[in-house]
Amino acid sequence: MTTFTLDDLVLIMRAGGGADREELEGDILDMPFGDLGYDSLALLEVTTRIENQYGISLPEDIAVPTRTPREAIEQINSVVHAD
């Protein structure tokens, strides 16, 4: 798989619901997920969608609401490129 990007994450976040479309535009890399309208339940849904779509298993702590998209993308890429 290629590198997981912010665009990939935003597409999955929009598909899973949670934030308004406007909240996922602009420079959101370092915004906490909670500020983007994603609570822990919404993040679990996003995590499940990523796992299913990319055929990977992510650590449970990736869905912590205080994390940012940048931190999530870094964790996802560390799993994707672990092989």
N, CA, C and O atoms as CSV, one atom per row, in Angstrom:
chain,resi,resn,atom,element,x,y,z
A,1,MET,N,N,0.836,-1.185,0.000
A,1,MET,CA,C,0.000,0.000,0.000
A,1,MET,C,C,0.876,1.241,0.000
A,1,MET,O,O,1.968,1.242,0.569
A,2,THR,N,N,0.401,2.280,-0.630
A,2,THR,CA,C,1.105,3.546,-0.615
A,2,THR,C,C,0.904,4.226,0.735
A,2,THR,O,O,0.233,3.689,1.617
A,3,THR,N,N,1.472,5.374,0.883
A,3,THR,CA,C,1.365,6.110,2.133
A,3,THR,C,C,-0.061,6.614,2.349
A,3,THR,O,O,-0.688,7.154,1.438
A,4,PHE,N,N,-0.555,6.429,3.560
A,4,PHE,CA,C,-1.875,6.923,3.969
A,4,PHE,C,C,-1.752,8.425,4.186
A,4,PHE,O,O,-0.851,8.874,4.894
A,5,THR,N,N,-2.641,9.201,3.591
A,5,THR,CA,C,-2.537,10.661,3.623
A,5,THR,C,C,-3.715,11.303,4.355
A,5,THR,O,O,-4.678,10.636,4.734
A,6,LEU,N,N,-3.610,12.602,4.538
A,6,LEU,CA,C,-4.707,13.359,5.132
A,6,LEU,C,C,-5.954,13.248,4.259
A,6,LEU,O,O,-7.063,13.131,4.781
A,7,ASP,N,N,-5.786,13.284,2.952
A,7,ASP,CA,C,-6.945,13.142,2.056
A,7,ASP,C,C,-7.651,11.810,2.280
A,7,ASP,O,O,-8.880,11.750,2.292
A,8,ASP,N,N,-6.869,10.735,2.458
A,8,ASP,CA,C,-7.456,9.415,2.733
A,8,ASP,C,C,-8.262,9.452,4.031
A,8,ASP,O,O,-9.382,8.946,4.094
A,9,LEU,N,N,-7.678,10.054,5.057
A,9,LEU,CA,C,-8.344,10.128,6.355
A,9,LEU,C,C,-9.628,10.950,6.273
A,9,LEU,O,O,-10.657,10.549,6.817
A,10,VAL,N,N,-9.576,12.080,5.607
A,10,VAL,CA,C,-10.755,12.945,5.494
A,10,VAL,C,C,-11.884,12.228,4.759
A,10,VAL,O,O,-13.043,12.331,5.162
A,11,LEU,N,N,-11.564,11.505,3.690
A,11,LEU,CA,C,-12.598,10.753,2.962
A,11,LEU,C,C,-13.291,9.753,3.875
A,11,LEU,O,O,-14.515,9.624,3.852
A,12,ILE,N,N,-12.511,9.051,4.673
A,12,ILE,CA,C,-13.078,8.052,5.581
A,12,ILE,C,C,-13.854,8.729,6.706
A,12,ILE,O,O,-14.913,8.243,7.104
A,13,MET,N,N,-13.343,9.837,7.217
A,13,MET,CA,C,-14.043,10.558,8.279
A,13,MET,C,C,-15.385,11.074,7.778
A,13,MET,O,O,-16.382,11.006,8.497
A,14,ARG,N,N,-15.420,11.587,6.560
A,14,ARG,CA,C,-16.684,12.083,5.997
A,14,ARG,C,C,-17.664,10.943,5.779
A,14,ARG,O,O,-18.863,11.102,6.011
A,15,ALA,N,N,-17.167,9.798,5.337
A,15,ALA,CA,C,-18.039,8.642,5.097
A,15,ALA,C,C,-18.633,8.120,6.399
A,15,ALA,O,O,-19.749,7.600,6.418
A,16,GLY,N,N,-17.874,8.263,7.495
A,16,GLY,CA,C,-18.326,7.747,8.777
A,16,GLY,C,C,-19.172,8.711,9.576
A,16,GLY,O,O,-19.661,8.361,10.650
A,17,GLY,N,N,-19.353,9.908,9.078
A,17,GLY,CA,C,-20.134,10.892,9.826
A,17,GLY,C,C,-19.285,11.558,10.885
A,17,GLY,O,O,-18.069,11.374,10.920
A,18,GLY,N,N,-19.905,12.312,11.728
A,18,GLY,CA,C,-19.190,13.002,12.795
A,18,GLY,C,C,-19.194,14.493,12.580
A,18,GLY,O,O,-20.086,15.183,13.074
A,19,ALA,N,N,-18.234,15.003,11.863
A,19,ALA,CA,C,-18.093,16.445,11.683
A,19,ALA,C,C,-18.879,16.947,10.484
A,19,ALA,O,O,-19.230,16.191,9.578
A,20,ASP,N,N,-19.141,18.243,10.509
A,20,ASP,CA,C,-19.695,18.896,9.334
A,20,ASP,C,C,-18.602,18.986,8.280
A,20,ASP,O,O,-17.414,18.996,8.602
A,21,ARG,N,N,-19.006,19.049,7.043
A,21,ARG,CA,C,-18.062,19.097,5.928
A,21,ARG,C,C,-17.040,20.229,6.109
A,21,ARG,O,O,-15.852,20.043,5.844
A,22,GLU,N,N,-17.503,21.397,6.558
A,22,GLU,CA,C,-16.613,22.549,6.709
A,22,GLU,C,C,-15.523,22.304,7.753
A,22,GLU,O,O,-14.419,22.836,7.637
A,23,GLU,N,N,-15.831,21.510,8.759
A,23,GLU,CA,C,-14.865,21.280,9.833
A,23,GLU,C,C,-13.680,20.444,9.370
A,23,GLU,O,O,-12.650,20.414,10.044
A,24,LEU,N,N,-13.804,19.768,8.239
A,24,LEU,CA,C,-12.725,18.923,7.742
A,24,LEU,C,C,-11.990,19.566,6.579
A,24,LEU,O,O,-11.319,18.874,5.814
A,25,GLU,N,N,-12.105,20.864,6.438
A,25,GLU,CA,C,-11.413,21.585,5.380
A,25,GLU,C,C,-10.349,22.479,5.990
A,25,GLU,O,O,-10.431,22.856,7.159
A,26,GLY,N,N,-9.356,22.811,5.189
A,26,GLY,CA,C,-8.296,23.686,5.654
A,26,GLY,C,C,-7.197,22.910,6.364
A,26,GLY,O,O,-7.023,21.711,6.148
A,27,ASP,N,N,-6.468,23.610,7.205
A,27,ASP,CA,C,-5.321,23.030,7.903
A,27,ASP,C,C,-5.788,22.357,9.193
A,27,ASP,O,O,-5.840,22.989,10.248
A,28,ILE,N,N,-6.125,21.079,9.100
A,28,ILE,CA,C,-6.661,20.361,10.263
A,28,ILE,C,C,-5.673,19.349,10.837
A,28,ILE,O,O,-6.000,18.647,11.794
A,29,LEU,N,N,-4.470,19.264,10.270
A,29,LEU,CA,C,-3.518,18.240,10.701
A,29,LEU,C,C,-3.267,18.225,12.204
A,29,LEU,O,O,-3.148,17.155,12.802
A,30,ASP,N,N,-3.188,19.386,12.810
A,30,ASP,CA,C,-2.838,19.453,14.229
A,30,ASP,C,C,-4.010,19.833,15.132
A,30,ASP,O,O,-3.814,20.175,16.299
A,31,MET,N,N,-5.219,19.774,14.595
A,31,MET,CA,C,-6.408,20.052,15.407
A,31,MET,C,C,-6.836,18.776,16.126
A,31,MET,O,O,-6.885,17.714,15.507
A,32,PRO,N,N,-7.144,18.857,17.410
A,32,PRO,CA,C,-7.640,17.666,18.113
A,32,PRO,C,C,-8.927,17.163,17.466
A,32,PRO,O,O,-9.756,17.950,17.008
A,33,PHE,N,N,-9.081,15.840,17.435
A,33,PHE,CA,C,-10.285,15.259,16.849
A,33,PHE,C,C,-11.552,15.798,17.511
A,33,PHE,O,O,-12.564,15.995,16.839
A,34,GLY,N,N,-11.504,16.036,18.811
A,34,GLY,CA,C,-12.668,16.575,19.510
A,34,GLY,C,C,-13.093,17.925,18.951
A,34,GLY,O,O,-14.286,18.209,18.847
A,35,ASP,N,N,-12.118,18.760,18.591
A,35,ASP,CA,C,-12.421,20.065,17.996
A,35,ASP,C,C,-13.012,19.925,16.596
A,35,ASP,O,O,-13.667,20.841,16.099
A,36,LEU,N,N,-12.779,18.783,15.969
A,36,LEU,CA,C,-13.315,18.522,14.625
A,36,LEU,C,C,-14.684,17.858,14.674
A,36,LEU,O,O,-15.276,17.556,13.638
A,37,GLY,N,N,-15.184,17.631,15.894
A,37,GLY,CA,C,-16.510,17.036,16.039
A,37,GLY,C,C,-16.506,15.524,16.166
A,37,GLY,O,O,-17.544,14.887,15.987
A,38,TYR,N,N,-15.354,14.939,16.471
A,38,TYR,CA,C,-15.248,13.481,16.578
A,38,TYR,C,C,-14.994,13.068,18.016
A,38,TYR,O,O,-13.948,13.375,18.588
A,39,ASP,N,N,-15.968,12.365,18.598
A,39,ASP,CA,C,-15.788,11.808,19.931
A,39,ASP,C,C,-15.207,10.402,19.789
A,39,ASP,O,O,-14.937,9.949,18.677
A,40,SER,N,N,-15.018,9.719,20.906
A,40,SER,CA,C,-14.376,8.403,20.867
A,40,SER,C,C,-15.180,7.391,20.057
A,40,SER,O,O,-14.594,6.540,19.388
A,41,LEU,N,N,-16.491,7.465,20.102
A,41,LEU,CA,C,-17.323,6.537,19.334
A,41,LEU,C,C,-17.166,6.767,17.830
A,41,LEU,O,O,-17.051,5.811,17.064
A,42,ALA,N,N,-17.160,8.016,17.414
A,42,ALA,CA,C,-16.968,8.332,15.992
A,42,ALA,C,C,-15.587,7.888,15.527
A,42,ALA,O,O,-15.432,7.412,14.402
A,43,LEU,N,N,-14.581,8.042,16.392
A,43,LEU,CA,C,-13.229,7.630,16.021
A,43,LEU,C,C,-13.103,6.115,15.931
A,43,LEU,O,O,-12.344,5.606,15.106
A,44,LEU,N,N,-13.836,5.394,16.767
A,44,LEU,CA,C,-13.843,3.932,16.649
A,44,LEU,C,C,-14.425,3.513,15.305
A,44,LEU,O,O,-13.932,2.576,14.677
A,45,GLU,N,N,-15.463,4.197,14.866
A,45,GLU,CA,C,-16.060,3.927,13.555
A,45,GLU,C,C,-15.049,4.207,12.441
A,45,GLU,O,O,-14.920,3.416,11.506
A,46,VAL,N,N,-14.339,5.323,12.538
A,46,VAL,CA,C,-13.325,5.667,11.538
A,46,VAL,C,C,-12.225,4.612,11.533
A,46,VAL,O,O,-11.792,4.171,10.468
A,47,THR,N,N,-11.772,4.207,12.713
A,47,THR,CA,C,-10.728,3.186,12.818
A,47,THR,C,C,-11.168,1.882,12.168
A,47,THR,O,O,-10.399,1.265,11.432
A,48,THR,N,N,-12.385,1.465,12.432
A,48,THR,CA,C,-12.913,0.232,11.839
A,48,THR,C,C,-12.972,0.343,10.324
A,48,THR,O,O,-12.636,-0.610,9.621
A,49,ARG,N,N,-13.392,1.486,9.819
A,49,ARG,CA,C,-13.449,1.688,8.367
A,49,ARG,C,C,-12.053,1.604,7.749
A,49,ARG,O,O,-11.878,1.006,6.687
A,50,ILE,N,N,-11.068,2.196,8.407
A,50,ILE,CA,C,-9.689,2.145,7.898
A,50,ILE,C,C,-9.198,0.703,7.878
A,50,ILE,O,O,-8.623,0.253,6.887
A,51,GLU,N,N,-9.423,-0.021,8.970
A,51,GLU,CA,C,-8.987,-1.419,9.040
A,51,GLU,C,C,-9.629,-2.250,7.937
A,51,GLU,O,O,-8.950,-3.036,7.275
A,52,ASN,N,N,-10.924,-2.081,7.738
A,52,ASN,CA,C,-11.631,-2.858,6.719
A,52,ASN,C,C,-11.202,-2.477,5.310
A,52,ASN,O,O,-11.008,-3.348,4.461
A,53,GLN,N,N,-11.054,-1.197,5.061
A,53,GLN,CA,C,-10.720,-0.734,3.716
A,53,GLN,C,C,-9.295,-1.090,3.322
A,53,GLN,O,O,-9.029,-1.403,2.162
A,54,TYR,N,N,-8.374,-1.045,4.286
A,54,TYR,CA,C,-6.966,-1.263,3.972
A,54,TYR,C,C,-6.442,-2.625,4.423
A,54,TYR,O,O,-5.274,-2.940,4.195
A,55,GLY,N,N,-7.284,-3.431,5.057
A,55,GLY,CA,C,-6.881,-4.764,5.473
A,55,GLY,C,C,-5.763,-4.775,6.495
A,55,GLY,O,O,-4.873,-5.623,6.442
A,56,ILE,N,N,-5.808,-3.833,7.427
A,56,ILE,CA,C,-4.785,-3.753,8.467
A,56,ILE,C,C,-5.450,-3.800,9.834
A,56,ILE,O,O,-6.665,-3.642,9.951
A,57,SER,N,N,-4.641,-4.019,10.868
A,57,SER,CA,C,-5.126,-3.996,12.241
A,57,SER,C,C,-4.408,-2.863,12.964
A,57,SER,O,O,-3.181,-2.854,13.057
A,58,LEU,N,N,-5.175,-1.915,13.472
A,58,LEU,CA,C,-4.602,-0.746,14.134
A,58,LEU,C,C,-4.656,-0.901,15.648
A,58,LEU,O,O,-5.556,-1.558,16.172
A,59,PRO,N,N,-3.690,-0.297,16.361
A,59,PRO,CA,C,-3.723,-0.348,17.823
A,59,PRO,C,C,-4.959,0.365,18.357
A,59,PRO,O,O,-5.427,1.340,17.770
A,60,GLU,N,N,-5.478,-0.128,19.470
A,60,GLU,CA,C,-6.695,0.453,20.049
A,60,GLU,C,C,-6.524,1.920,20.427
A,60,GLU,O,O,-7.486,2.686,20.360
A,61,ASP,N,N,-5.330,2.322,20.819
A,61,ASP,CA,C,-5.133,3.702,21.276
A,61,ASP,C,C,-5.128,4.726,20.147
A,61,ASP,O,O,-4.978,5.921,20.405
A,62,ILE,N,N,-5.289,4.286,18.906
A,62,ILE,CA,C,-5.334,5.243,17.801
A,62,ILE,C,C,-6.611,6.079,17.842
A,62,ILE,O,O,-6.662,7.156,17.248
A,63,ALA,N,N,-7.627,5.601,18.526
A,63,ALA,CA,C,-8.917,6.296,18.563
A,63,ALA,C,C,-9.076,7.200,19.781
A,63,ALA,O,O,-10.201,7.522,20.162
A,64,VAL,N,N,-7.988,7.608,20.387
A,64,VAL,CA,C,-8.068,8.506,21.539
A,64,VAL,C,C,-8.502,9.892,21.048
A,64,VAL,O,O,-7.855,10.454,20.164
A,65,PRO,N,N,-9.585,10.456,21.603
A,65,PRO,CA,C,-10.142,11.708,21.078
A,65,PRO,C,C,-9.209,12.917,21.117
A,65,PRO,O,O,-9.426,13.868,20.367
A,66,THR,N,N,-8.188,12.912,21.957
A,66,THR,CA,C,-7.307,14.075,22.034
A,66,THR,C,C,-6.226,14.059,20.970
A,66,THR,O,O,-5.482,15.030,20.829
A,67,ARG,N,N,-6.128,12.984,20.229
A,67,ARG,CA,C,-5.131,12.905,19.172
A,67,ARG,C,C,-5.523,13.766,17.983
A,67,ARG,O,O,-6.684,14.140,17.815
A,68,THR,N,N,-4.540,14.066,17.177
A,68,THR,CA,C,-4.755,14.880,15.982
A,68,THR,C,C,-4.691,14.005,14.733
A,68,THR,O,O,-4.187,12.883,14.789
A,69,PRO,N,N,-5.195,14.507,13.613
A,69,PRO,CA,C,-5.052,13.758,12.367
A,69,PRO,C,C,-3.588,13.436,12.048
A,69,PRO,O,O,-3.292,12.344,11.562
A,70,ARG,N,N,-2.671,14.371,12.314
A,70,ARG,CA,C,-1.253,14.112,12.032
A,70,ARG,C,C,-0.761,12.879,12.801
A,70,ARG,O,O,-0.102,12.009,12.231
A,71,GLU,N,N,-1.084,12.809,14.094
A,71,GLU,CA,C,-0.654,11.667,14.908
A,71,GLU,C,C,-1.299,10.375,14.425
A,71,GLU,O,O,-0.648,9.331,14.393
A,72,ALA,N,N,-2.564,10.436,14.052
A,72,ALA,CA,C,-3.250,9.237,13.557
A,72,ALA,C,C,-2.625,8.763,12.252
A,72,ALA,O,O,-2.390,7.567,12.078
A,73,ILE,N,N,-2.355,9.686,11.336
A,73,ILE,CA,C,-1.749,9.329,10.049
A,73,ILE,C,C,-0.377,8.705,10.264
A,73,ILE,O,O,-0.035,7.722,9.605
A,74,GLU,N,N,0.412,9.262,11.177
A,74,GLU,CA,C,1.733,8.697,11.472
A,74,GLU,C,C,1.605,7.274,12.002
A,74,GLU,O,O,2.365,6.392,11.604
A,75,GLN,N,N,0.644,7.045,12.902
A,75,GLN,CA,C,0.436,5.697,13.444
A,75,GLN,C,C,-0.034,4.738,12.362
A,75,GLN,O,O,0.446,3.607,12.280
A,76,ILE,N,N,-0.966,5.181,11.536
A,76,ILE,CA,C,-1.476,4.327,10.461
A,76,ILE,C,C,-0.342,3.958,9.516
A,76,ILE,O,O,-0.212,2.794,9.137
A,77,ASN,N,N,0.475,4.923,9.133
A,77,ASN,CA,C,1.587,4.636,8.224
A,77,ASN,C,C,2.633,3.731,8.855
A,77,ASN,O,O,3.277,2.954,8.150
A,78,SER,N,N,2.816,3.815,10.167
A,78,SER,CA,C,3.770,2.911,10.820
A,78,SER,C,C,3.281,1.471,10.754
A,78,SER,O,O,4.091,0.547,10.670
A,79,VAL,N,N,1.961,1.268,10.790
A,79,VAL,CA,C,1.391,-0.079,10.658
A,79,VAL,C,C,1.450,-0.528,9.201
A,79,VAL,O,O,1.819,-1.666,8.913
A,80,VAL,N,N,1.088,0.360,8.292
A,80,VAL,CA,C,1.060,0.029,6.864
A,80,VAL,C,C,2.448,-0.359,6.368
A,80,VAL,O,O,2.584,-1.289,5.574
A,81,HIS,N,N,3.467,0.338,6.824
A,81,HIS,CA,C,4.825,0.115,6.334
A,81,HIS,C,C,5.665,-0.753,7.268
A,81,HIS,O,O,6.891,-0.769,7.159
A,82,ALA,N,N,5.024,-1.468,8.176
A,82,ALA,CA,C,5.746,-2.312,9.137
A,82,ALA,C,C,6.300,-3.580,8.500
A,82,ALA,O,O,7.215,-4.198,9.045
A,83,ASP,N,N,5.759,-3.968,7.364
A,83,ASP,CA,C,6.212,-5.213,6.716
A,83,ASP,C,C,7.606,-5.108,6.187
A,83,ASP,O,O,8.125,-6.069,5.619
